[in-house]
Every structure is written in C-alpha cells, then in structure tokens.
Amino acid sequence: MNENHDDLTIDQPDDTGLAKDLRKQLREARKELVQKDTEIGTLRDEKRASTVTDVLKSKGVNVKVAALIPKDIESTPEAVEKWLTEWAEVFNISVQEELGSAPETGGNASQTGAEVPGVPPEARAAFEAARRAETGAGTVPQLGEAAVLKTLADNKGKGSEAVIDALKAQGLVSG
C-alpha cells in the first residue's frame, strides 16, 4: 500500500478487500457529513432570519433592516436587540420596547414639545423650521384626521373664510 497517499478515499491497486470496503465506507461517511453540514447551515440561516425578523417586528422596526445586520452577530434575541440599540441612530430608526408603542403621528403632524424616539431634539427642531418655511404653516397640534374632517363638515357651504376661521380657532392653521 502507498503510505504517502493523502486521500484515503481513493482505492489503490494493491488494496485488499478489507481496505477497499473501508475506503467505500469512508467515502459514504464523508458524503453524509457534507449533506449534514449543508443541512445544519441551512437550518442555522433560517433560525437566524426568523430570530432577527421576530426581534425587528417586536421593536416596531421595518424588517428590511435585517439585511443590514452583520452575519457575525449571534442569532439570539438579546444579541440582535443589543446591536439594534447600538446602531439605531446610524440607521435613523427608533427602537420601541413593545410593538405599537410608537407615538401616533398621523402623517406629517408636528411633534412640538414631544419626545420622538431616535430623533435628537435639535434635528426635530430643524425639521419643524424647514417644514414651516416650506408650507408657511404654524405648529399643527395632533388632533387627528377625524377632527379636521369634522371641522370641514361642520363648515360645509359656509365658504372658505368660515372654514379657515374654524381651523384657526382649533389651532390647525396659523396666520
């Protein structure tokens, strides 16, 4: 037998029946090992994707952020939460403790005086100043769409001045 041969799975011309049988078993075992390694890798990837998605959903973060989480982060909820908390500001996302705990803003409503998770107050103030400059509007309180629709319905047929006065009285427009 050739002792310098590195691959023990290749039959040699001078092999005995026992050596050929052992080599065959070794080839089959290696093939099984490769299949199991592939299956384990697939299951590990699926578990990681599921864990990351679950954590992102529970924190109220868009699940597309999962593509940005490095592969070397452990696939435990704690590790994903820690990474998300550390990098939330970089990705301009706000991490919530529970799903549904986000402030209800109803579109582009102002948050003057309110704390917005993940957004520094200086950035919020700059945004509000730019919005007011662009629209010429003052601070819009959070009354919701229903209040605006009710005001419009109450003043239907009374003319635009009546509608504007009613909206001003509720603080919905300035000027």
C-alpha positions as CSV (number, residue, x, y, z in Angstrom):
1,M,0.0,0.0,0.0
2,N,1.1,3.5,-0.8
3,E,1.6,5.2,2.7
4,N,2.4,8.6,1.2
5,H,-1.0,8.9,-0.4
6,D,-3.0,11.8,1.3
7,D,-6.6,10.9,0.2
8,L,-7.7,7.8,1.9
9,T,-10.8,7.5,-0.2
10,I,-9.1,6.6,-3.4
11,D,-8.7,2.9,-4.0
12,Q,-5.1,1.7,-4.6
13,P,-4.2,-1.2,-6.9
14,D,-2.7,-3.2,-4.1
15,D,-5.6,-2.8,-1.7
16,T,-7.1,-5.8,0.0
17,G,-10.8,-6.4,0.1
18,L,-10.9,-5.1,3.6
19,A,-9.1,-1.8,2.6
20,K,-11.5,-1.4,-0.3
21,D,-14.5,-1.8,1.9
22,L,-13.1,0.6,4.5
23,R,-12.4,3.2,1.8
24,K,-16.0,2.8,0.5
25,Q,-17.4,3.3,4.0
26,L,-15.2,6.4,4.4
27,R,-16.4,7.9,1.1
28,E,-20.0,7.3,2.2
29,A,-19.4,8.8,5.6
30,R,-17.8,11.9,4.1
31,K,-20.7,12.3,1.7
32,E,-23.2,12.0,4.7
33,L,-21.1,14.5,6.6
34,V,-21.2,17.1,3.8
35,Q,-25.0,16.7,3.5
36,K,-25.5,17.1,7.2
37,D,-23.2,20.2,7.3
38,T,-25.2,21.7,4.4
39,E,-28.5,21.0,6.3
40,I,-27.2,22.4,9.5
41,G,-26.0,25.6,7.7
42,T,-29.4,26.0,6.1
43,L,-31.2,25.5,9.4
44,R,-28.9,27.9,11.1
45,D,-29.6,30.5,8.5
46,E,-33.3,30.0,8.7
47,K,-33.2,30.2,12.5
48,R,-31.2,33.4,12.4
49,A,-33.5,35.0,9.8
50,S,-36.5,34.1,12.0
51,T,-35.0,35.4,15.2
52,V,-33.9,38.7,13.6
53,T,-37.3,39.2,11.9
54,D,-39.1,38.5,15.2
55,V,-37.0,40.9,17.1
56,L,-37.4,43.7,14.5
57,K,-41.1,43.2,14.4
58,S,-41.4,43.2,18.2
59,K,-39.4,46.5,18.3
60,G,-41.5,48.1,15.6
61,V,-38.6,48.3,13.1
62,N,-39.0,47.6,9.4
63,V,-37.9,44.0,8.7
64,K,-35.8,45.2,5.8
65,V,-33.2,46.3,8.4
66,A,-32.5,42.6,8.8
67,A,-30.4,42.8,5.6
68,L,-28.1,45.4,7.3
69,I,-27.4,43.3,10.4
70,P,-23.9,41.7,10.1
71,K,-23.7,37.9,9.9
72,D,-21.3,37.7,12.8
73,I,-23.9,38.9,15.3
74,E,-25.2,36.0,17.3
75,S,-28.7,34.8,16.4
76,T,-30.1,35.3,19.9
77,P,-32.8,37.9,20.5
78,E,-30.6,39.6,23.1
79,A,-27.7,40.0,20.7
80,V,-29.9,41.3,17.9
81,E,-31.6,43.7,20.4
82,K,-28.2,44.9,21.6
83,W,-27.0,45.5,18.0
84,L,-30.2,47.3,17.1
85,T,-30.0,49.6,20.1
86,E,-26.3,50.4,19.4
87,W,-26.9,51.2,15.7
88,A,-30.4,52.6,15.8
89,E,-29.2,56.2,15.5
90,V,-26.9,55.4,12.5
91,F,-29.8,53.9,10.5
92,N,-32.2,56.6,11.7
93,I,-34.6,54.2,13.3
94,S,-36.3,54.2,16.6
95,V,-36.3,51.1,18.8
96,Q,-39.6,50.6,20.7
97,E,-39.9,48.4,23.7
98,E,-43.2,46.9,22.5
99,L,-45.0,46.7,19.2
100,G,-47.5,49.5,19.0
101,S,-45.8,51.8,21.5
102,A,-44.8,54.3,18.8
103,P,-46.4,57.8,19.0
104,E,-49.3,58.2,16.7
105,T,-48.4,61.0,14.3
106,G,-50.9,60.7,11.5
107,G,-48.7,61.7,8.6
108,N,-46.5,64.8,8.9
109,A,-48.2,66.1,12.1
110,S,-46.0,68.2,14.3
111,Q,-44.4,66.8,17.5
112,T,-43.5,70.1,19.0
113,G,-42.8,69.6,22.7
114,A,-43.0,65.8,22.3
115,E,-40.0,63.5,22.6
116,V,-39.6,61.4,19.4
117,P,-37.6,58.2,20.0
118,G,-34.4,58.0,17.9
119,V,-34.6,61.7,16.7
120,P,-32.5,64.3,18.6
121,P,-34.4,67.4,19.6
122,E,-32.1,69.6,17.5
123,A,-32.9,67.6,14.4
124,R,-36.7,67.7,15.1
125,A,-36.5,71.5,15.6
126,A,-34.6,71.9,12.3
127,F,-37.2,69.7,10.6
128,E,-40.1,71.8,12.0
129,A,-38.4,75.1,11.0
130,A,-37.9,73.8,7.4
131,R,-41.5,72.5,7.3
132,R,-42.9,75.8,8.5
133,A,-40.8,77.7,6.0
134,E,-41.9,75.4,3.1
135,T,-45.6,75.3,3.9
136,G,-46.0,78.7,5.6
137,A,-47.9,76.8,8.3
138,G,-47.5,77.1,12.1
139,T,-47.4,74.3,14.5
140,V,-50.1,71.7,13.9
141,P,-51.4,70.0,17.0
142,Q,-52.1,66.3,17.0
143,L,-55.8,66.3,16.7
144,G,-56.0,63.6,14.1
145,E,-57.8,63.4,10.7
146,A,-61.2,62.9,12.3
147,A,-61.1,66.4,13.9
148,V,-60.1,68.1,10.7
149,L,-62.8,66.2,8.8
150,K,-65.4,67.2,11.4
151,T,-64.4,70.8,11.2
152,L,-64.7,70.7,7.4
153,A,-68.1,69.0,7.6
154,D,-69.4,71.5,10.1
155,N,-68.5,74.4,7.9
156,K,-69.6,72.9,4.6
157,G,-71.3,75.5,2.4
158,K,-70.2,78.4,4.6
159,G,-67.3,79.5,2.4
160,S,-63.6,79.2,2.6
161,E,-63.2,82.1,5.2
162,A,-65.5,80.2,7.6
163,V,-63.5,77.0,7.2
164,I,-60.2,78.9,7.7
165,D,-61.5,80.7,10.8
166,A,-62.7,77.4,12.3
167,L,-59.4,75.7,11.6
168,K,-57.6,78.7,13.1
169,A,-59.8,78.6,16.2
170,Q,-58.8,74.9,16.7
171,G,-55.1,75.8,16.1
172,L,-54.9,73.8,13.0
173,V,-53.6,76.7,10.9
174,S,-51.8,79.9,11.7
175,G,-51.9,83.3,10.2
